[in-house]
Amino acid sequence: MFAQIQLSLGAIYLGNLAAAIFYGVTCVQTFTYYQLFERDRLTLKLAVFFLWILDTLQMAMVSYTVYIYAVSDWNNPVDLGVPLWTFWAQVLITTISDFVIRCIYGTRIWILGNKNVYLTTAIVLSTLFVVAITFTLVIKSLLITSDAYLNPSPRLLYLSLGSSAVADIIIASTLCVLLFRNRTHIRKTNSLLNTLILYTICTGMLTGLYTIVLIVVYASLPKHAIFSALFASFSKMYFNALLASLNARHKLREIACNGDTIVFDTLRFGSPGIPSPSGKVYKDETDTRTSEHFAIDIGGQ
């Protein structure tokens, strides 16, 4: 019993520590975004701020959970097997946050895919399916009293996590295919497209793989708090992936504008007319996951 308590409390503590580290990175990336891209579209800036608020609330829920388990109920080992309301609050916050992020990616696919209705519908349906299943899981779990950790409906939990992984993989794969189709005969354009594809794979597939890890952990240790500890960093990883793709535009500008003038014409929530690091003004309405048209003026003529 004592060893199990140590394992559960240790997992919760380490999960809180990891979530705090991710939250620190999130704050730095959010600050960097607003410093570098003041002229981004208002809708995107508001979305980033809303996501940061959700991430802050989720961090508060994680910290409160640790306080309850380790301080308030430290002498009640039975409570370690029962999820608090704060855990389900984390699940709801994570679901809303992921929904907003997937909507941003869905908008990119809508623009990049020349308003392809079928392609966008598949993204929307997969996103809404994740939301519906997760909300059903939370409601059912709150209505059922059980002393088994996350035991009310394992099938719903698997379905929620599995559909989330599938949605992420669909979005990342779709963006990669659309970017690849925009390759041209110009070497520098293709080099930038390859960079965009690499960012998409690294950020998009990583979240999908992390979801698979959550499924494996819960299947192996369904009655331990290890799953809850790992889940605490899930939404933060997804939000950090989005911020990384947005902030990486600054580095791509340095590469793209090193001696040449490059025009990116795609998303409608970019930053029009931003001076490049070389002093040249170009139009940037994209981010590291999108590209619809590249016009290159060699030598800046």
C-alpha positions, -999 to 999 in steps of 0.1 A, spaced: 0 0 0 28 24 10 46 17 -23 15 24 -43 9 57 -25 45 67 -32 40 58 -69 8 78 -72 20 109 -53 53 108 -71 36 106 -105 12 135 -96 42 156 -83 63 150 -114 33 156 -137 28 190 -120 64 198 -124 64 189 -161 32 209 -166 48 239 -148 79 237 -171 56 235 -202 36 265 -189 68 285 -185 77 277 -221 42 287 -231 45 321 -214 78 328 -230 65 318 -264 34 338 -260 54 369 -250 77 363 -280 48 360 -303 33 394 -293 67 410 -294 76 398 -329 42 398 -346 24 430 -334 8 434 -368 -7 399 -370 -45 398 -377 -66 406 -346 -84 373 -348 -52 353 -345 -39 375 -316 -72 371 -297 -71 333 -303 -36 331 -289 -46 352 -259 -77 330 -253 -56 298 -255 -31 313 -230 -59 320 -206 -71 284 -209 -36 271 -204 -33 292 -172 -66 278 -159 -55 243 -167 -22 249 -148 -42 261 -118 -63 230 -119 -32 208 -120 -16 226 -90 -48 225 -70 -50 187 -76 -15 183 -63 -24 203 -32 -55 182 -24 -37 149 -28 -4 158 -11 -16 182 16 -53 182 23 -59 145 19 -24 132 24 -35 107 50 -64 93 30 -49 69 4 -83 59 -9 -87 94 -25 -58 87 -47 -80 62 -66 -108 87 -72 -103 116 -97 -112 150 -84 -134 175 -102 -103 194 -111 -92 165 -133 -124 166 -153 -120 204 -155 -86 198 -170 -102 175 -196 -128 201 -206 -102 229 -208 -79 207 -229 -108 198 -252 -118 235 -257 -81 244 -263 -75 217 -288 -108 226 -306 -96 262 -310 -62 251 -323 -77 226 -347 -100 253 -360 -69 274 -367 -54 245 -386 -87 239 -404 -88 275 -416 -53 270 -430 -63 239 -448 -94 257 -462 -73 285 -476 -44 263 -488 -67 237 -503 -85 264 -524 -116 261 -503 -120 224 -508 -153 215 -492 -148 178 -488 -113 182 -473 -124 208 -449 -155 189 -439 -134 158 -430 -113 180 -407 -144 196 -391 -161 163 -386 -131 147 -370 -127 177 -347 -163 178 -336 -163 141 -330 -134 145 -305 -154 172 -287 -186 152 -286 -169 120 -273 -149 139 -247 -178 159 -233 -198 126 -231 -170 110 -212 -168 139 -187 -206 140 -181 -209 103 -177 -178 101 -154 -192 129 -131 -225 112 -128 -210 79 -118 -194 73 -84 -165 48 -85 -134 41 -65 -115 30 -96 -95 56 -112 -111 67 -145 -131 35 -145 -166 47 -155 -162 41 -192 -128 30 -205 -141 26 -240 -152 62 -242 -117 72 -229 -100 51 -256 -124 65 -282 -117 101 -271 -79 97 -271 -79 76 -303 -101 101 -322 -79 129 -310 -48 112 -324 -65 105 -357 -76 141 -360 -41 154 -354 -26 129 -379 -52 138 -405 -45 176 -401 -7 171 -402 -8 148 -432 -32 170 -451 -10 201 -446 21 181 -457 4 170 -489 -9 205 -497 25 220 -491 41 194 -513 17 201 -541 29 238 -541 65 229 -550 78 248 -579 109 248 -602 126 274 -580 151 258 -556 147 284 -528 109 281 -528 112 243 -526 137 246 -497 113 267 -477 84 243 -485 106 215 -472 112 234 -440 74 240 -436 67 203 -441 93 194 -416 78 218 -390 44 202 -397 56 167 -391 76 176 -360 47 196 -343 17 178 -357 28 142 -355 44 147 -320 10 155 -304 -5 124 -321 23 102 -308 19 116 -273 -18 107 -274 -9 72 -283 14 71 -253 -15 82 -231 -36 53 -245 -8 28 -238 -3 41 -202 -39 39 -193 -43 4 -208 -13 -7 -187 -20 12 -155 -57 21 -154 -60 25 -117 -29 46 -111 -24 84 -112 4 81 -139 -21 87 -166 -34 119 -149 2 131 -145 9 126 -182 -24 141 -193 -15 174 -174 10 183 -201 -12 173 -231 -28 206 -239 4 225 -232 23 204 -257 -4 211 -284 -4 249 -276 34 251 -276 34 233 -310 11 261 -324 32 289 -309 64 273 -322 50 273 -357 39 309 -354 72 322 -339 92 302 -364 81 327 -391 107 351 -379 135 327 -386 120 318 -420 119 355 -429 156 357 -422 162 328 -445 138 339 -472 149 375 -473 186 369 -473 194 388 -505 161 381 -523 125 394 -520 99 367 -513 62 372 -512 40 348 -493 3 351 -502 -19 327 -483 -37 330 -449 -58 361 -441 -47 364 -406 -10 370 -412 10 403 -409 8 423 -441 36 446 -451 62 436 -425 98 447 -430 122 418 -434 155 415 -414 173 428 -445 152 459 -445 130 449 -475 93 451 -471 73 421 -482 39 407 -477 36 379 -451 2 362 -447 14 328 -438 29 308 -410 52 278 -409 24 254 -419 9 271 -449 19 283 -483 -3 289 -513 17 311 -537 53 321 -538 66 349 -559 103 354 -558 121 384 -572 157 373 -575 181 400 -563 153 421 -550 145 437 -583 
